[in-house]
Every structure is written in structure tokens, then in C-alpha cells.
Amino acid sequence: MSLAAPAPDKADDILVAAGLNTFYGPSHVLRDVNFRVGRGETVTLLGRNGMGKTTLLRTLIGLVKPKSGAIRLDGVDVTGARACVIARAGMGFVPEGRGIFPNLTVEENLVFAERPGRNGRRDWSRQAVYDIFPRLAERRTNWGNQLSGGEQQMLTIGRALLANPEIVLIDEATEGLAPKVRELIWATLRVIAQKGVAIVVVDKNLEDLVELADRHVILAKGEVVFEGTSAQLRADPEFVKRMLGV
């Protein structure tokens, strides 16, 4: 299976990263990473633990600054910008560990995040979030620390959507969740995609990702070693096993 070529900057790309090099102290984590996402496209980030997936997401959203390279969001250079600036420019983030406010209710967590997107877009409202996550509607007066892991993940996704983003990054979408909750999360991601929001998702459930996504990117030791469709990924099971251990 061939290595991925540098990502071209196309007019229909919502996100383009070129030549990213990111360090944690002396540790060189991302190595000349090229990455792109088209408008409304769903892309997975795959790889074993410690290969740079979370670092790439955190670099894209501005929580970690790259030492070199460029990031463009809808054609605007956001390289090195603060996470709040990148969020206002149209990027949502669902971090691993969720990060909800434990001392706020479900409703308050959502109100805190609610704002129009670029150009005043309001595709997502609290009611829309409650419609896709009825459990949150039932628990809207509960504190964040009273929610189960699955409910917290629903709340985190709901908060990201209420900023009405053009693209949302989701780290470990279903890790540690019960099977029924995982099914709900996958169904929700399909709804998000149908509404035209681009998605970048990290998860370990390969079969679900293959069914969900338009394209897949595999990282190994901080480098892109594969970029292709689900059919291309399925065509070389030995490579997949070697890169992902599945």
C-alpha cells in the first residue's frame, strides 16, 4: 500500500493542513503531516495508540501549536491561533475525556455553548440536540457529574453542535461506552454528516468507521502512511492488521 501524497489545497476543502510538525518538548510527534477534509466529508484518523492522532486533532483546533506547517480553515490561515479563535471560525471539538462542566446542569452546559455559526447560521438548536439525544432532555436539570459516561458523551457532542460548526473533530467517539450507546453515537454522526457538517473522527471500532466514513487516514509514528477510501482500506487486510492490530 502506497504512502499518502501531500494533500492538495482544493476549493471544496473546508480544512487543509500542510507540513505540520508538532513537538511535545523534545519529542517530535507529528512529522510533516498533510491532512485535508472536504466540505461535508467524514474522515477517520486511524492508528495504534501513541501514533499522533490526538496530537493532530489538538494541533488542528489550536490547543497545541505546530513548530512548522500551515493550517487553513475554509481558506483562512489559522496556524498558531488560539483554540477559541479557531472555534469561532467554524471548528467544533469533542475531546477525549469529554470535559463537560460538572457543576452545571445539562441545560446550562448547552446554553453556555450555544451561539450562531459563521454568517449567523443556526442549523443546530438546543431542541435539535434534545431531539437526537432524548436522554439529555430527560436529564436537563441534572448536574454534569450526575451523568453516565454515555450521557456525558452525548452532552459533549451536543455542545459542539450548538456552536453551529462547519467541521467537528471527535476524539475517541465511543470509547468505554455500552453497545447501545455506541449505536446511538454512530447514528448521530450520520445525522450530523447528512446536515452537511464535515467530521474528523478517531475511534477503535474499525467496522463502524468503515461504514461511516468517506475516507480514512492512518498515522504511524506521527506520519501519514495511508489515505484512501473504505474499499481501498478493505483491499489490504494484512496492511490494516500491521498498522492497526485488527
KEPA-173722 format. One record per residue (C-alpha): residue number from 1; residue in one letter; chain; x, y, z. Coordinates in nm, 4 decimals, decimal comma. Example, Ala and Ser with C-alpha at 12.3 -4.5 7.8 and 13.67 -1.06 7.14 Angstrom:
[r 1 "A" "A" [1,2300 -0,4500 0,7800]]
[r 2 "S" "A" [1,3670 -0,1060 0,7140]]
***
This chain:
[r 1 "M" "A" [0,0000 0,0000 0,0000]]
[r 2 "S" "A" [0,1481 0,3334 -0,1054]]
[r 3 "L" "A" [0,2229 0,6308 0,1140]]
[r 4 "A" "A" [-0,0135 0,9253 0,1020]]
[r 5 "A" "A" [0,0869 1,2147 -0,1216]]
[r 6 "P" "A" [0,0806 1,5705 0,0124]]
[r 7 "A" "A" [-0,2784 1,6933 0,0394]]
[r 8 "P" "A" [-0,3708 1,9373 -0,2387]]
[r 9 "D" "A" [-0,5467 2,2598 -0,1469]]
[r 10 "K" "A" [-0,8810 2,2365 -0,3269]]
[r 11 "A" "A" [-1,1618 2,4897 -0,3490]]
[r 12 "D" "A" [-1,4027 2,2449 -0,1857]]
[r 13 "D" "A" [-1,1785 2,1737 0,1152]]
[r 14 "I" "A" [-1,3037 2,3064 0,4481]]
[r 15 "L" "A" [-0,9780 2,2164 0,6276]]
[r 16 "V" "A" [-0,6243 2,1842 0,4947]]
[r 17 "A" "A" [-0,3100 2,1176 0,6981]]
[r 18 "A" "A" [0,0255 2,1173 0,5205]]
[r 19 "G" "A" [0,3638 2,0071 0,6514]]
[r 20 "L" "A" [0,2687 2,0009 1,0199]]
[r 21 "N" "A" [0,5496 1,9335 1,2656]]
[r 22 "T" "A" [0,4407 1,9282 1,6286]]
[r 23 "F" "A" [0,6570 1,8646 1,9338]]
[r 24 "Y" "A" [0,5957 1,7897 2,2998]]
[r 25 "G" "A" [0,9182 1,9201 2,4479]]
[r 26 "P" "A" [1,1992 1,7374 2,2664]]
[r 27 "S" "A" [0,9626 1,4678 2,1361]]
[r 28 "H" "A" [0,8821 1,5081 1,7666]]
[r 29 "V" "A" [0,5206 1,3810 1,7487]]
[r 30 "L" "A" [0,3852 1,4940 1,4095]]
[r 31 "R" "A" [0,6242 1,4716 1,1173]]
[r 32 "D" "A" [0,5413 1,6696 0,8024]]
[r 33 "V" "A" [0,1744 1,5742 0,8213]]
[r 34 "N" "A" [-0,0509 1,6735 0,5306]]
[r 35 "F" "A" [-0,4209 1,6410 0,6012]]
[r 36 "R" "A" [-0,7358 1,7697 0,4357]]
[r 37 "V" "A" [-1,1130 1,7431 0,4788]]
[r 38 "G" "A" [-1,3652 1,8346 0,2108]]
[r 39 "R" "A" [-1,6879 2,0200 0,2817]]
[r 40 "G" "A" [-1,9355 1,7782 0,4350]]
[r 41 "E" "A" [-1,6846 1,4923 0,4228]]
[r 42 "T" "A" [-1,6365 1,2385 0,7020]]
[r 43 "V" "A" [-1,2736 1,1355 0,7548]]
[r 44 "T" "A" [-1,1332 0,8930 1,0106]]
[r 45 "L" "A" [-0,7959 0,9130 1,1804]]
[r 46 "L" "A" [-0,6624 0,5645 1,2441]]
[r 47 "G" "A" [-0,3514 0,4248 1,4063]]
[r 48 "R" "A" [-0,2254 0,2455 1,7130]]
[r 49 "N" "A" [-0,2052 0,4260 2,0472]]
[r 50 "G" "A" [0,0677 0,6872 2,0598]]
[r 51 "M" "A" [0,0894 0,7372 1,6825]]
[r 52 "G" "A" [-0,0171 1,1041 1,6892]]
[r 53 "K" "A" [-0,3934 1,1035 1,6315]]
[r 54 "T" "A" [-0,4895 1,3094 1,9358]]
[r 55 "T" "A" [-0,1927 1,5405 1,8819]]
[r 56 "L" "A" [-0,3095 1,6075 1,5271]]
[r 57 "L" "A" [-0,6602 1,6941 1,6479]]
[r 58 "R" "A" [-0,5241 1,9177 1,9232]]
[r 59 "T" "A" [-0,2947 2,0890 1,6739]]
[r 60 "L" "A" [-0,5803 2,1498 1,4300]]
[r 61 "I" "A" [-0,8041 2,3044 1,6986]]
[r 62 "G" "A" [-0,5229 2,5201 1,8378]]
[r 63 "L" "A" [-0,4622 2,3559 2,1737]]
[r 64 "V" "A" [-0,1097 2,2668 2,0632]]
[r 65 "K" "A" [0,0912 2,4928 1,8339]]
[r 66 "P" "A" [0,2882 2,3348 1,5497]]
[r 67 "K" "A" [0,6552 2,4207 1,5194]]
[r 68 "S" "A" [0,6131 2,4433 1,1432]]
[r 69 "G" "A" [0,3493 2,3962 0,8782]]
[r 70 "A" "A" [0,0196 2,5672 0,7993]]
[r 71 "I" "A" [-0,3479 2,5160 0,8850]]
[r 72 "R" "A" [-0,6253 2,6730 0,6773]]
[r 73 "L" "A" [-0,9911 2,6645 0,7753]]
[r 74 "D" "A" [-1,2146 2,7468 0,4811]]
[r 75 "G" "A" [-0,9212 2,9190 0,3152]]
[r 76 "V" "A" [-0,8272 3,1300 0,6183]]
[r 77 "D" "A" [-0,4847 3,0771 0,7760]]
[r 78 "V" "A" [-0,5426 2,9838 1,1414]]
[r 79 "T" "A" [-0,1925 2,8487 1,2081]]
[r 80 "G" "A" [-0,0999 2,9190 1,5699]]
[r 81 "A" "A" [-0,4349 3,0823 1,6506]]
[r 82 "R" "A" [-0,5915 3,0227 1,9902]]
[r 83 "A" "A" [-0,8499 2,7463 2,0185]]
[r 84 "C" "A" [-1,1308 2,9955 2,0888]]
[r 85 "V" "A" [-1,0500 3,1833 1,7680]]
[r 86 "I" "A" [-1,0486 2,8625 1,5637]]
[r 87 "A" "A" [-1,3756 2,7546 1,7250]]
[r 88 "R" "A" [-1,5391 3,0842 1,6314]]
[r 89 "A" "A" [-1,4081 3,0385 1,2772]]
[r 90 "G" "A" [-1,6151 2,7208 1,2454]]
[r 91 "M" "A" [-1,4405 2,4227 1,4070]]
[r 92 "G" "A" [-1,6008 2,2164 1,6852]]
[r 93 "F" "A" [-1,4131 1,9762 1,9109]]
[r 94 "V" "A" [-1,5242 1,6745 2,1145]]
[r 95 "P" "A" [-1,2169 1,5849 2,3220]]
[r 96 "E" "A" [-1,1243 1,2526 2,4709]]
[r 97 "G" "A" [-1,2384 1,2717 2,8331]]
[r 98 "R" "A" [-1,5350 1,4932 2,7340]]
[r 99 "G" "A" [-1,4589 1,7949 2,9545]]
[r 100 "I" "A" [-1,8142 1,8930 3,0448]]
[r 101 "F" "A" [-1,8804 2,1340 3,3323]]
[r 102 "P" "A" [-1,9641 1,9057 3,6278]]
[r 103 "N" "A" [-2,1174 2,1855 3,8380]]
[r 104 "L" "A" [-2,3595 2,2959 3,5638]]
[r 105 "T" "A" [-2,6802 2,1226 3,4641]]
[r 106 "V" "A" [-2,7259 1,9626 3,1235]]
[r 107 "E" "A" [-2,9286 2,2646 3,0143]]
[r 108 "E" "A" [-2,6669 2,5081 3,1439]]
[r 109 "N" "A" [-2,3864 2,3203 2,9679]]
[r 110 "L" "A" [-2,5785 2,3560 2,6420]]
[r 111 "V" "A" [-2,6750 2,7209 2,6948]]
[r 112 "F" "A" [-2,3101 2,8033 2,7638]]
[r 113 "A" "A" [-2,2087 2,6631 2,4232]]
[r 114 "E" "A" [-2,4990 2,7930 2,2161]]
[r 115 "R" "A" [-2,4153 3,0545 1,9542]]
[r 116 "P" "A" [-2,4667 3,1153 1,5826]]
[r 117 "G" "A" [-2,2085 2,9894 1,3402]]
[r 118 "R" "A" [-2,0370 3,1910 1,0727]]
[r 119 "N" "A" [-2,2679 3,4224 0,8786]]
[r 120 "G" "A" [-2,5302 3,3787 1,1504]]
[r 121 "R" "A" [-2,6014 3,0114 1,0758]]
[r 122 "R" "A" [-2,8256 2,8403 1,3296]]
[r 123 "D" "A" [-2,8605 2,4877 1,1962]]
[r 124 "W" "A" [-2,8427 2,3454 1,5495]]
[r 125 "S" "A" [-3,0514 2,4476 1,8486]]
[r 126 "R" "A" [-3,0998 2,3045 2,1958]]
[r 127 "Q" "A" [-3,4224 2,1448 2,0777]]
[r 128 "A" "A" [-3,2384 1,9813 1,7861]]
[r 129 "V" "A" [-2,9856 1,8387 2,0323]]
[r 130 "Y" "A" [-3,2646 1,7117 2,2565]]
[r 131 "D" "A" [-3,4318 1,5571 1,9518]]
[r 132 "I" "A" [-3,1271 1,3466 1,8662]]
[r 133 "F" "A" [-3,0432 1,2780 2,2323]]
[r 134 "P" "A" [-3,3798 1,2342 2,4139]]
[r 135 "R" "A" [-3,1933 1,1139 2,7214]]
[r 136 "L" "A" [-3,0439 1,4600 2,7624]]
[r 137 "A" "A" [-3,3909 1,6126 2,7510]]
[r 138 "E" "A" [-3,4953 1,3793 3,0315]]
[r 139 "R" "A" [-3,1934 1,4813 3,2384]]
[r 140 "R" "A" [-3,1738 1,8502 3,1506]]
[r 141 "T" "A" [-3,1852 1,9534 3,5189]]
[r 142 "N" "A" [-2,9198 1,7031 3,6305]]
[r 143 "W" "A" [-2,5667 1,8197 3,7090]]
[r 144 "G" "A" [-2,2914 1,7196 3,4711]]
[r 145 "N" "A" [-2,1309 1,4971 3,7341]]
[r 146 "Q" "A" [-2,4567 1,3022 3,7713]]
[r 147 "L" "A" [-2,4453 1,1751 3,4129]]
[r 148 "S" "A" [-2,3231 0,8370 3,2933]]
[r 149 "G" "A" [-2,0291 0,8175 3,0543]]
[r 150 "G" "A" [-2,2629 0,7777 2,7588]]
[r 151 "E" "A" [-2,4744 1,0749 2,8644]]
[r 152 "Q" "A" [-2,1612 1,2849 2,9066]]
[r 153 "Q" "A" [-2,0538 1,1961 2,5538]]
[r 154 "M" "A" [-2,3971 1,2932 2,4203]]
[r 155 "L" "A" [-2,3681 1,6241 2,6050]]
[r 156 "T" "A" [-2,0191 1,6914 2,4711]]
[r 157 "I" "A" [-2,1309 1,6272 2,1134]]
[r 158 "G" "A" [-2,4390 1,8430 2,1703]]
[r 159 "R" "A" [-2,2257 2,1296 2,2991]]
[r 160 "A" "A" [-2,0003 2,1116 1,9932]]
[r 161 "L" "A" [-2,3001 2,1206 1,7593]]
[r 162 "L" "A" [-2,4555 2,4210 1,9336]]
[r 163 "A" "A" [-2,1661 2,6356 1,8115]]
[r 164 "N" "A" [-2,3001 2,5551 1,4617]]
[r 165 "P" "A" [-1,9613 2,4481 1,3241]]
[r 166 "E" "A" [-1,8582 2,3814 0,9655]]
[r 167 "I" "A" [-1,6454 2,0889 1,0845]]
[r 168 "V" "A" [-1,6279 1,8915 1,4088]]
[r 169 "L" "A" [-1,3331 1,6890 1,5405]]
[r 170 "I" "A" [-1,4253 1,3927 1,7622]]
[r 171 "D" "A" [-1,1591 1,2103 1,9635]]
[r 172 "E" "A" [-1,2441 0,8538 2,0769]]
[r 173 "A" "A" [-1,6092 0,8804 1,9804]]
[r 174 "T" "A" [-1,7326 0,5649 2,1547]]
[r 175 "E" "A" [-1,4513 0,4542 2,3866]]
[r 176 "G" "A" [-1,5793 0,2861 2,7016]]
[r 177 "L" "A" [-1,9460 0,3156 2,6068]]
[r 178 "A" "A" [-2,2111 0,0449 2,6220]]
[r 179 "P" "A" [-2,3102 -0,1157 2,2881]]
[r 180 "K" "A" [-2,6497 0,0588 2,2709]]
[r 181 "V" "A" [-2,4904 0,3968 2,3385]]
[r 182 "R" "A" [-2,2250 0,3305 2,0744]]
[r 183 "E" "A" [-2,5012 0,2592 1,8224]]
[r 184 "L" "A" [-2,6657 0,5904 1,9133]]
[r 185 "I" "A" [-2,3399 0,7811 1,8701]]
[r 186 "W" "A" [-2,2789 0,6287 1,5257]]
[r 187 "A" "A" [-2,6367 0,7083 1,4226]]
[r 188 "T" "A" [-2,5879 1,0655 1,5446]]
[r 189 "L" "A" [-2,2693 1,1085 1,3429]]
[r 190 "R" "A" [-2,4600 1,0005 1,0335]]
[r 191 "V" "A" [-2,7241 1,2656 1,1062]]
[r 192 "I" "A" [-2,4518 1,5283 1,1505]]
[r 193 "A" "A" [-2,2967 1,4284 0,8184]]
[r 194 "Q" "A" [-2,6354 1,4424 0,6443]]
[r 195 "K" "A" [-2,6704 1,8030 0,7608]]
[r 196 "G" "A" [-2,3516 1,8903 0,5730]]
[r 197 "V" "A" [-2,1132 1,9199 0,8679]]
[r 198 "A" "A" [-1,7678 1,7785 0,7981]]
[r 199 "I" "A" [-1,6417 1,5283 1,0570]]
[r 200 "V" "A" [-1,2999 1,4034 1,1626]]
[r 201 "V" "A" [-1,3373 1,1068 1,3959]]
[r 202 "V" "A" [-1,0958 0,8938 1,5978]]
[r 203 "D" "A" [-1,2189 0,5604 1,7287]]
[r 204 "K" "A" [-1,1094 0,1983 1,7602]]
[r 205 "N" "A" [-1,4232 0,0363 1,6139]]
[r 206 "L" "A" [-1,2937 -0,0119 1,2620]]
[r 207 "E" "A" [-1,6020 -0,1729 1,1116]]
[r 208 "D" "A" [-1,8240 0,1127 1,2257]]
[r 209 "L" "A" [-1,5744 0,3665 1,0934]]
[r 210 "V" "A" [-1,5534 0,1935 0,7562]]
[r 211 "E" "A" [-1,9320 0,2081 0,7257]]
[r 212 "L" "A" [-1,9485 0,5712 0,8355]]
[r 213 "A" "A" [-1,6629 0,7489 0,6625]]
[r 214 "D" "A" [-1,5850 0,8682 0,3119]]
[r 215 "R" "A" [-1,2095 0,8459 0,3588]]
[r 216 "H" "A" [-0,9529 0,7146 0,6056]]
[r 217 "V" "A" [-0,6097 0,8381 0,7128]]
[r 218 "I" "A" [-0,3657 0,6162 0,9039]]
[r 219 "L" "A" [-0,0881 0,7621 1,1172]]
[r 220 "A" "A" [0,2210 0,5665 1,2206]]
[r 221 "K" "A" [0,4869 0,7297 1,4353]]
[r 222 "G" "A" [0,3485 1,0717 1,3527]]
[r 223 "E" "A" [0,3490 1,0248 0,9767]]
[r 224 "V" "A" [0,0665 0,9654 0,7300]]
[r 225 "V" "A" [0,1158 0,6154 0,5873]]
[r 226 "F" "A" [-0,2205 0,5695 0,4168]]
[r 227 "E" "A" [-0,5025 0,7812 0,2800]]
[r 228 "G" "A" [-0,7913 0,6247 0,0925]]
[r 229 "T" "A" [-1,1492 0,5048 0,0736]]
[r 230 "S" "A" [-1,3130 0,2242 0,2678]]
[r 231 "A" "A" [-1,2796 -0,0024 -0,0352]]
[r 232 "Q" "A" [-0,9073 0,0696 -0,0565]]
[r 233 "L" "A" [-0,8670 0,0048 0,3148]]
[r 234 "R" "A" [-1,0507 -0,3271 0,2930]]
[r 235 "A" "A" [-0,8415 -0,4334 -0,0062]]
[r 236 "D" "A" [-0,5293 -0,4942 0,2050]]
[r 237 "P" "A" [-0,6244 -0,6641 0,5346]]
[r 238 "E" "A" [-0,2630 -0,7537 0,6097]]
[r 239 "F" "A" [-0,1619 -0,3887 0,5957]]
[r 240 "V" "A" [-0,4553 -0,2963 0,8205]]
[r 241 "K" "A" [-0,3585 -0,5654 1,0689]]
[r 242 "R" "A" [0,0016 -0,4455 1,0690]]
[r 243 "M" "A" [-0,0915 -0,0797 1,1165]]
[r 244 "L" "A" [-0,3914 -0,1158 1,3485]]
[r 245 "G" "A" [-0,3580 -0,4571 1,5078]]
[r 246 "V" "A" [-0,7084 -0,5650 1,3978]]
***
